[in-house]
Amino acid sequence: MSVPSDTRTRHDKHGRYPEATTVEHFQRNLDAVRARIEAACRRAGRDFATVRLLPVSKTKPEASLRLAHAAGCRMLGENKVQEAYRKWEAMQDLTDLRWSVIGHLQTNKTKLVARFAAEFQALDSLRVAEALDRRLQVEGRSLDVFVQVNTSGEASKYGLAPGDVPAFVQKLPAFKALRVRGLMTLALFSSEAERVRQCFVLLRSLRDRLRQSTPVGNGLDELSMGMSGDFEIAIEEGATVVRVGQAIFGARPLPDSHYWPGETSTGEPQP
Ligand SMILES: *Cc1c(COP(=O)(O)O)cnc(C)c1O
């Protein structure tokens, strides 16, 4: 039996996006991704301008990032702090390039994030919030943050359990250098669109409930959800930020279990 295309994610494309090696490749890939975003917005009756595309450059060399910048990218997402910091240092000449850290952070690395990042999307502990806030005060900077939520229930994923988010968010106004923008999630990594969609629905309903029930929740505008294989579904469910790597830069050489913790012995320690 054949499966209708809209019940499948595009995760089967993983590892098959060709490497972008020229500015023209980046322009073409960005155009293609924007066309997919527009189509998803149209289906959902949403305004294209309400979805921000965050290109994700993790594992890619500086030369690729420079091509992406030349093609118009002005903010790049990286999931490992030290790699991001190294790239930021090497590309100080690109004064209009900003950085979003989208991966789990240990307290001993908050110093680096406070120094260079414009945005941090993986806040999931008070210890990190506190350390970041302190470091930011020292640097005289502030930071846009997203609270990461584990919507898939997988033990291997970072993020707060949905039930823990309201109490956590209540405590964040104490950290004056953090501007809480919204929630972020990584959906279940599956070819079944419906199971992936449930993760996005959960994040949206959580944000909507927080908005109604708490003064702090009023500032929660953003939903960062969706990546190369599933961002159309995320947009249909309300994403305001989609984090797209491989569809812009090309496939990464190693499977995602290598970059995300938990699935293999090469992952970082469990939270
Ligand atoms: C790598 C990564 C993405 C992008 O994934 P792609 O498959 O390259 O689009 C999105 N979010 C996070 C947190 C990531 O680490």
The ligand as an SDF file (V2000), in Angstrom:
LIG
                    3D

 15 15  0  0  0  0  0  0  0  0999 V2000
   21.2600   20.3620   13.6490 C   0  0  0  0  0  0  0  0  0  0  0  0
   20.0920   20.9740   14.2850 C   0  0  0  0  0  0  0  0  0  0  0  0
   19.0080   21.4370   13.5220 C   0  0  0  0  0  0  0  0  0  0  0  0
   18.9830   21.3850   12.0060 C   0  0  0  0  0  0  0  0  0  0  0  0
   18.8500   20.0710   11.5310 O   0  0  0  0  0  0  0  0  0  0  0  0
   18.8860   19.8040    9.9570 P   0  0  0  0  0  0  0  0  0  0  0  0
   18.4900   18.4020    9.7860 O   0  0  0  0  0  0  0  0  0  0  0  0
   20.3050   20.0540    9.5350 O   0  0  0  0  0  0  0  0  0  0  0  0
   17.9760   20.7880    9.3190 O   0  0  0  0  0  0  0  0  0  0  0  0
   17.9390   22.0040   14.1850 C   0  0  0  0  0  0  0  0  0  0  0  0
   17.9210   22.1010   15.5320 N   0  0  0  0  0  0  0  0  0  0  0  0
   18.9270   21.6840   16.2950 C   0  0  0  0  0  0  0  0  0  0  0  0
   18.8440   21.8370   17.7710 C   0  0  0  0  0  0  0  0  0  0  0  0
   20.0490   21.1010   15.7090 C   0  0  0  0  0  0  0  0  0  0  0  0
   21.0560   20.6690   16.4850 O   0  0  0  0  0  0  0  0  0  0  0  0
  1  2  1  0
  2  3  1  0
  2 14  2  0
  3  4  1  0
  3 10  2  0
  4  5  1  0
  5  6  1  0
  6  7  2  0
  6  8  1  0
  6  9  1  0
 10 11  1  0
 11 12  2  0
 12 13  1  0
 12 14  1  0
 14 15  1  0
M  END
$$$$
